[in-house]
Amino acid sequence: MTPASTFPVRPPRDSSASTQEAALPFQSTPISDPADPRVEPFLQVRERDLVGRRGMFIAEGEVVLRHLVTSPLCEPLALLAAADRVGRLAELIGDQALDAPVYVAEQAVMDAIVGFPIHRGLLGVGRRRAAPEPEDLLTTLGREALVAVVHGIGNHDNMGGLFRNAAAFGVDAVLLDATSCDPLYRKAIRVSVGAVLITPFARLASEADLLSLLIAQGFEAVALTPSGTQDLATYAPAAKTAVLFGAEGPGLPSELLRGCKTVRIPMAGGFDSLNVATTSGIVLHHLRNA
């Protein structure tokens, strides 16, 4: 089979393509055999989640695919659509140039390719155009910037929720520590509703000194913790603010907390924590409106 990292730029148009397809703003290639090597990167999607995709990722559904085809940070490598969803694919692509091949299959064939009933009927394979170094990413930000830093986040739902909130509240960049999970994991992308594909992010090396990096770039570091010295409602962000979120349970390491301003979200007696994605939504809303 064709390696997962190989795609034809423009597949030859199949002579059996319908007249309806001829009116589309892109060429499409019908697929009738689930074993067709041209759709090998879409095979058994869930199993690929476990073994990795060699730097590529899967995008599902209309909203996520729209982010993929318009993102300046990522590029589509191939798209796969159920036959009855081709019209919607054409609408979301619009008049944008598309250099990726588009494959079309009947729903049963598409289900056989991906290994489960794919009700959304639209899939894409993409990759990041570049993975910037954290310092380089921070250097590109302006005199006013809001950065989210995630530390020890191993849950893909939480990671996707964090990125969704980051996009919703205009976060300029996200930094990930070395232990956090991959934002480009299929579930994280889906939960983020594609925000991962349009939000700049960089991963810190395991030996990186996060606080020194932030100070050198002129950021004030503020950390969320139940033991914070200040209520979130009274915190006024600096022009350049980096807000740190830790994993539920262990939270942020003490060495990081010592180097940050610490804030808390007051809660009812006997309860001291929220889901980290929920926390990020509350905090980022405050920081953007303070």
N, C-alpha and C positions, 0 to 999 in steps of 0.2 A: 504493500500500500504506500501511497504518497506520504512522506513524513509530515507530521502535524505542522511544521514550520514552513511548508512550501505551498504557495498558491499561484495559480496562473493570474496574471494581472487582468487580462480580459479573456474569458473563455470564448471559444467560437460559438456563434449562435446556432442552436439546434434547428434543423429544418422543420421540425415538428412544432415549433413555437406557435402559439395561437395568434390570431390577428389582434386579439385584445392586448397581448403582450407587446405587439409591435407599437402600440400607442404609448407605452410606458416611457419615462424619461431615462431609462437605462436598459441595457440588454440583460436578459435573464436566460438561464440555462435550466431546462426541465431535468429533474432527477426522478427516475422511476425505480431504481435499484438501491436499497439501503446500503449495499456494499460498494457503491460507486466510489472510487478512490478520491474523487474531487471533493466529497463531503466528509472525508475521513476526520478532519478536526472537530466535527460535530458529533462523532460517534460516542455513544455511551457517556453522556455528559456527567452523570453523577459519579461514575467510576473515575473519570478524569479529574473531578474535584479532589479526589484523594491522592492522586499521583502527580498532579501538577500539569501545567501546559507549556512549559518551556518559555516563560515570559509572556504568554498570551493569556487572554481572559475571555469569558463568555458573557455576552450581554443579552438580556431577555426582555421582550415586550416593547411596546411602542415608545414609551417615554425614555427608557434606557437607550434604545437604539437611536432615538433622535439626538440624545446627548453624545452618543458615540460618533455619529456621522458629522456632527457640528463641532466637536471638541477640538480646541487647538493643542490639547495635551496628549490626545490618543488618536489612533488611526484604525479604521476598520480594515480587516484583511479579507473577510468574506461574510456574506449575509445569506441566511437560509429562511425562506418564507413558505408557509402553507399556501396552497394555490388560492384559497379564498381570502388570503390576507395581502395579496400582492398590491391591490389598490391602496390599502392603507400604507404599505411600505412606500409606494410612490408618493403619497401625500406627505409623509414625514421627511422624505429625502428632498422633495421639492425640486428646485432648479440648481441644487448644489452638484458640483462635479463629484463623481464617484468612481474611484479607480479600483474598487474591490469587486470581485465577481459576485453576482447574485444568483443563487440557486433556488429553484421553486419545486416543491413536491406536494403531492396530495397528502392530506392529513395523516392517513395511515402510514404512508412511507416516512413522513417526517417523524412520527412517533417511533417507528422502528429504528430510525437513525439515532435519535437522541436517547432511546431506551426507556421512555416513559411518555404518557400522554402530555403533550406540550400544548396546553390549551391557548396560550398566548399566540402561538402560531408564527412568531417572529424571533429569530436568533441572529446574533452576530458574533464573530470572533474578531478580537482586536488586540492591540498592544499599545503600551505607552511609547510616545515618541522619544522620551528621554527620562532618566531618573536623576534629578538634580541632587547635588550635595546640599546638605542643610545650610551651610554657610552661604553658598551661592544663591539658594532660594531666598534666604532672608535679605541678602544684599539687594535683590531686585525690588523689594517692597519700598513704599514711599515713607515720608516723614510721619505719617499716621498709619498705623497698621495693627491689626488684631490677628494673633496667631493662636491656634489651639495646639496644645502638646498632649499627646496621649501616651500613657506609661503603663505597660503591663496589661493592656486590654487584649484578652485572648478569645473573647466571644465575638463571632462574626455579626450577630444581630446588633450588639452594642456598637461595634465598629461602623456598621452601616448607618445606625441611628446617629452616631456622632457626626459622620460626614454629611448626612442629610441636614442636620441642624447647622453645621458649619456653612453649608451653601445657603440655607434659608436666611441666615443672619449675616451674610457677607463677610465671613472669615477670609482673610487674605491668603492664608497658608496653614497647613497642618504638618506638625512634626510628629513622627512616630519613634518610640524607643526601639531598641533592637529586639525586645521580647514580645512586642505587640503582633497580633495576627495580620495577615495580608488583606489590605483593603480591596484588592482586586480578586479576591475569592468570590465565586459566583453569588453566594448568599449575601455577602456584604454589599456587593454592587446592587443586588435586587432590593435589599432593605434600604439602601441609600437612595433609591429611585434614580440611579445614575449620577448622583452628586459626586461620587468618587472619580468619575471620568472628567469632571470639569473643575475640580478643586485642586490647586497645586499642593503636592505633599512631598516630603522627603523623609528618609529613614536615617536615624542616627546610628553610628557604629556603636558596638557594645562598650568600647572604651571612651566614647565621647563624653566631654564635660559639658552637659547641657547648660548649666547656669552660667558658666564662663562664656559660652557661645552667645547666649541671650544678652548678657551684659555688654559684650563686645559690639553687639549690633544695636545697642541702645534700648533694649526692651526691659520693661518692668515685669518681673515674674510674679504671678499671683497663683496660689494653689488652693484648690477646694478640699476642705477637710472638716469633719464634724467638730474638731477641736480648734477651728479657726478663731483668730483673735478679733475678727470684725464681721458683722453681719453683711451679707452680700448687698443688701439694699443701701447701705451707707458707703459702699466702696465706689470711688470715682476713678475710672481707669486713666492711665497715662496715655499720651499720644501713641506710644508704641507699647502695647500690652501683650504678653504671652500668658495664657491661662492654662494651667496644668490639671489634667484629669487622670486619676488613678483607677485601678481595678476595684470592683466591689469586693469588700472583705478586707484585703490587706491595705488598700489605699496607696498613697504615695509614700516612698521611703523617707525616713526621718531626715536623711542628709539633704534631700531635696526640699523638704518643708522648712528646714532651718535657713535656707537661702532665699525663701520666698515670703512675700506678704501672704498671710493665710486668711481665707474668708470662709464663712459657713452659711448654710441656708437653715434658718431656725425651723424647728419641727415640733410637733406635739410631744409631750412628755413620754418617755419610754421608746421613742423611735428616733434614730439618728442618721439614717442614710436613705438615699434614693438610688434607683437604677441610674447608672452612669450616663446613659443616653438621655434620660429625662433631666438629669442634673445639667448636662451640657446645654439643653434647650433653654432652661431657666437662666443659666449664667450668661449665655451668649446674647439672649434677648436683653438682659439688663445692661451688658457692656455696650451694646449697640444703641441703647436709648438713655444711658446715664448722662 
